[in-house]
Amino acid sequence: MDSVTQVLLGASVGVAVMGRRTALWKSALWGGLAGLLPDLDVLIDHGDPILNMIRHRAESHALLLLTLLAFPMAWWVSRLHRQPQLYGRWWWALMLALVTHPLLDLMTIYGTQVFQPFTDEAYGLGSMFIIDPVYSLPLLAGLAVALRVKTVGRALRINGWALAFSTAYLAWSALGQALVTQHARQSLQAQGLPSQHLLVTPAPLSTLVWRVVALDGERFHEGFYALMDGGRAIRFVAHERGGALATQHANHPQLQRLARFTDGFFKVQRHGENLVVTDLRMGQEPDYVFSFDIGPPLSAGQTYPVAEQRSRRMNVGEGLQWLGQRILGRDVPSPGSAGS
């Protein structure tokens, strides 16, 4: 999730765990800081855009390492505020604020390496978009009200309600994803399309519209489903995936990295003499967040060049207009497929 949401979650958790034992602003401050810390790995430059993408949400998001980090952090905070007797409670508050960060990230599709240093496998449920106001705004409102009311008990209840609502929304997103996945498989099978390799993620900003991608050898099929669509079958649009080109250059290290990180949801295209690899999970055709020019095909023994990121962003106005129409259940083409 976005860093602002992670700060809000960490602050809310800090307030909930510390309760009446310290000033609410202190628990919110340190909980928010703990919620932000894992994302500071974006400041590390690994020398290549693809490595920067893959190494984000790695060790800094490992559950074990964050749990261990909570020990010295709690020691320092408890002594800074002259509360050594609260060291154990501060450890619980900061540990939970730290580890809920990668746990929340697991709900997105990006990929989070929560079991570092034992494995670099990246996990992601993909039931939440990286920014979702229905999740974030209740946390913000709960904290803002809690820090303003004079009665501590009431402040803690308001913060707790906001945290409970946001957590319930996460559960709904997973349930919604499961329901849409079932409907997507039925739609694909009814149209004679493969449904084994399937990706179902929410469209931007809500869980009312979902994007579905099905891999099909040389092609991939993209469709959208809104909850207001009812039982209407999903309309899919086929796009070239460059499967033969990917197989031809399967030994390219950069292509291998992206193939593994994306769980196969990528496409390969030629741009002049160079190869361009695109992560199909984040964005929608033809606009994607992560697209990389990895240079020309490699000859034997040749060193591959540093990749160049070539992200393409959708026109915000067109995208929001389309999203509003789809939320209402109107089956209008997405901006990228309008001419397909």
N, C-alpha and C positions, 0 to 999 in steps of 0.2 A: 504493500500500500504506500501511498505518498507519505512523505516525512511528517507533514503537519498532522495527519491522522495518527501516525505513530506516537507523536508527542502527546496528543490528546489521550490516547489509550494509556500510555505510560503514566500520565498525570492522574487519570481516573483510577487506575489500579493502585497507585501510590496512596491516594486519599482513602480508598476503600480498605487497604490493609493497615495503614497506620491509625486510622480512626481518630479517637480522641487523644491519643498518646502524644501528639505534637501538633503544632499549628498547621492548619490545612494548607496554607501557602507553602510551607516547607515540604510537606509530602507531595504536593502537586509539582513543585519546582524540581525536586530530585527525581520523582517518578517520570516527569516529562523529559528530563535530560537522559535518564536511562533508556527511555523509549526511543530517543533520537540516536544514541551512540552507535548502534549497529550500522546505520546508514552512512556513517562517516567514511566507510570504505570506498565511497565514490571519489574521494579525494586522492586515492592511490592510482597512479598511472602505470599500467603494466606494459606500456610501450606499443600496444596494438589495440585498435577498437574492439576486435573480436575477443581478445583476452580480457579487456576491461568489462565487457558484457558478461563473459562466463565467470570471471572471478568476483563479480559483484554478488552479494548474498552468499559468500563462501564462509571462511573461518569466522568472520564477524557476526555470522548468523547461526553459528553452531550452538546447540542447546547446552552441551557440556561446557564449552568454553565460557559462555555467558553466565552459567551458574557459578563457575569458579571466579569470574570477574566480580560477582556480587560480594564476595568476602572482603577484599580490600576496599571496595567502594563503600560498603556498609560501615566498615571500621572508620574510614575517613569522615563520612557524613555524621556518624554518631558522635565523634569527638569534636568535629567542627561546631556542632550545636550543643556540646557539653551534655550529651545524653548517652554516656557509655552503657548505662543500664538497658538502653533500648537497642543495643547492637543487634540482637537476634531478630527483633521486629523490623529494623531497618533492612536486615539481610533479606527477609521474606519479601518486603515491599519492593526493593530494588531488583531482586532476582526475578520476581514475577513481572515487573515492568520491562526487564531485559528480555526474558524468554517469550513473553507474549508478542514481542515484535516479530520474530521469525515465524511464530505460530500463525499470526495474522497474515504474514506474507505467503504462507502455505496456501491460503485461500485464493491467491492470484495464480495466473498461468506462467509467470516469468520463470520460476525455478529457484528453489531455496535449498542450500546444502546444509540442512539442519544436523546431519550426522557426521560432519567434519569433526576430528581429523581421520575418522575410520573409513569414510567413503566420500568421494566427490560427486556422488549421484545427486542430481537436483530434482526436488519434488515440488509439485504444484497442482492443487485440485482444480483451480481455474473457475471457481464459482463466483468470484468477485472481480469486478473491474478495479484497476489500481486507484481510481478516485470514485467514491460513491457517497454523495451527500447524505443519503438515508442512513448510512452507517456513521459518518463523521459528525454531522450536525447535532444529533442527540448528545454525543460526548461533549461537544463544545458547550451546548446549552446547559447541560448538567453541571459542568465544572464552573461555568460563569455564574450560575445561580448559587451553587454551593459556596463559592468564595465570597458571595455578597450577603447571604443571610446571616443573621446574628446567632441563631440557635444551632449549635454544632450538630445535635441529633438530627434536626431537619436537613441540614446541609449534607450529612452523610446519607440520609435516605434518598435525597434528590440525585446525588451522584450515583448511588447504587441502582436506582431505577434506570438512569441513563445507560449505565454499563450493562444492565440486564437486557434492555431493549436492543442495544447494538449487538450483544451476543446472540440474542434470539434471531436477529436479522441475518447473522452469519449462518445459523442453522437453516433458515428459510432459503438462503442462496444455494446451499447444498441440496436441499430437497427440490427446489425449482430446477436446478441443473439436471438432477436425476429424471424428473418428469419430462423435460425437454429432450433429453437424450433418448428416452424411450420413444417419444413421438418422432424424433428425427430418424431413428432406425426404421420405424414403420414407413415413413415417407420415402426413404431411400429404397427400401425393399419393394414398395409398390411401384416405383419408377424403374426398377431393374438396375439400381446402382449399388455398388459395394458399400457396406456399412461396418466393416471390421475396424478400419482405422479412422476413428471419429474424434473430432474435437468440438466441444460445446462450451462456449464462454459467453458471458454477458456482453452486450453492446455497451458503449460508454455511459457512465453515470447512473446506471440503474440495473435492476434485475427484471425489468418488464419486457425487455427485448433481448434475444439471444442470437449469437452467431454460430453457425454450424459449418464445419469443414470436414469433408470426407475425401480421403486419398484414393486415387484410382489410377495407379501406374503413371502414365504420362500426363495425367490431368488431376486436378482436384476440383471438387464441387463445393460451392459456397452458397449458403442460404441463410435466411433469417426467420426467426419465429418470435412473435409477440404473444404474450399471454392473452391479449384480446382477440387473437386469431381463432381461439376456440379449437375445434378439431380440424381446421383446414390444413391440408397437406402443405409441407414446406416446398417452395419453389426454388430449385437449385440452378445455378449458372456455372457452367464448366469453364475452367481456365487451364492454360498450359502450365505444367509443373517442371518440365525439363528433366524427366526421369532418366532418359537415355544419356543426357549430358552429365547428369550426376553419376551415373554408373561408369561412364567413360573416364571420369576424373575422380573416382572414388578414393584414390590414394593421396589426394591433395590434403595436407594436414589441416588447413583451415576449413575445408569442406567437411572433413571428418569431425572436427570440433563442433561445428554447427549442427551437423546431422545428429550427433549424440545429444547435444544440449536441447535441441528442439524436439527430440523423440520422433524424428522423421518428418515433422511438419515444416518443410522448407521447400523452396523452389530455386532452380538454377537457370539463369539466362545468360546470353552473350551480349556484351556491350562493346562493340568493336571487336578487338582481339581479346578482351578480358572477360572473365567470368564474374557474374554478380550473383551472390547467394542471399536469399531473403527469408527471414523467419516469418512463417505464415500465422503464428499464434497471436501476434500483437499488431492489430490494425485490421484493415479489410481491403479487398482488391479495389484499386491498385495501390493503396496508400498504406505503408507499413513503417513502423518505428525503427526496425532493425533490418537494414539491407546493406550488404558490404560488397565492394569491388575487391576481389582477391587477386587481381592481376591476371596475366595470361596463363594458359595451361602450362604446367611444369614439365621440363625435360628431365631426364634421369640425372640425379645429383644436383639439380638446380635448387638454389635457396629461394623460398617464396618471399615475396615482398610484403611490407606492412600493408594491411588492409586499409581501405578507405571507406568510411561510412557514407552511404547515399540514401539516407532516410527521405521519405516523401510523406508529407502531411496533407490530410484532407482539408478542404476549405471548411473552416469552422461553421460559418453561416449555413452552408449547404448541408453539412453534416447534422447540425442541430435541427434544421427544418425537416430533414428526412427522418431523424430519430423521433421527433414529435408525431409525425404521421404514422410511423410504425407502432408507436406506443398505443395509438388509438385503434390499431388493428387494420389500418389501410395498407394493402399489399402493393406499395409503390417500390420501384427499383431503387437500389442503393445508388449513390452518386457515381460510383465507379463502374457499375454494371448497366447504367441507363441505356447505353448504346449497344449492349451485348445482344 
